[in-house]
């Protein structure tokens, strides 16, 4: 009986310590949220020029070629996929990372001659 009493007391202390740890973690994350890692530079969709990113996710601009128009946008797995129709008849697909606003890649879709 004495062992059972000791076991109940130890388990009660462990439960209280666990709840305190969870509460501490919630308060810590709420008061100082971690910022996602961001790349040091992004690449322009038109010229391939590198431009620095200002702020953790500040104003980001992606240059489109003159006369191009956005056909469709969709999201998939923390990515923004932008389909752009070019004046020359081809299409370009831009993939943007939504966690930091960086241009991940560009896919050129050219019409068959």
N, C-alpha and C positions, 0 to 999 in steps of 0.2 A: 504494500500500500504506500509505503514511503517513497519507493522508486517511481510509482505512478504519479504521485504528487509532485515530485521533482521534475519529471518529464513534462507535465502540464505547465509548470512554471517556466521552464526553459523554452517551451514552444510558444507560450504567450509573449515572452520577451522577444523571441525571434520575429513574431508577427508584428509587434509594435515597432521593432527596428526596421523591418521591411517597409511598413507604411511610412515611417519617417523618411526613409531613403527615397521612396517614390515622391513624396511631397517635396523634398529638397530638390530633386531633379526637375520637377514641374516648375517650381519657383525660379530655379536657376535658368532654365530655358526660356521662361516667359520674360525675365528681366534683361537677359542679354542673348537674343537669338543669334545663332551662328549664321554668318553670311556664306553663301555658296561660293566655291572657288570660281574665279572668273579669269578668262584669258587676258593676256596683256595687250592683245591687238586683235582686230577683226579685219577681214579681207573684203574689199569692195566687190560687188557682184559684176560690175561692168569692166573695170580695168585691172583688177587683181592687186590694186594698191593697198597697202597696209595702213590702217588708221587706229590710233590708240582709243581704248574704251574709257570714258570718263564716268566715274562712279560705279557702284556695284551693279547697277542695271539702269543707268541713266538713259538719256535719249540716244537711241541707236538709229542710224540711218543706213539703208541699203539702197545704193544707186541702181536705177534701172536704165537700160539703154533708151535713147530718145525714141518716142513713138510706141514704146512697149506698153502693154496693158495687162493687168492682173486678171487672169481667167478664173482662178479658183484658189482657195486656201483651205487647209485642213490641218488638224493636229493629230499627232501619233507619237505616243511614248515620249513625252516631254520635248517634242519637236514640232515646229511650225513648218509646214510644207506649202510653198507658194508657187503656183504654176503661172508663168508669164508667157504671153504670146508676143513674139518679136515682129517687127515690121517686115523683116526679110522672109517671113513665112515659117520660121522655126519656132521652137518653144524652149524655154529655160525653166528648170525646176530649182528653186532655192530652198535649202533646208536650214532653219534657224533653231538654235538651242534655246528653249524657253527658260532654262534656269539662269542663264547669264546673258542672253541676247546676242550671242556670237553667231556669225554665219558659219555653219558647219561645212557646207559644201554646195556646189553648183553642178547641175547636170544639164548639158546642152543636148537638145533634141532637134536634129536637123532633118529637113525633108529630103527624101530620096531624089537624086537628080533624074 
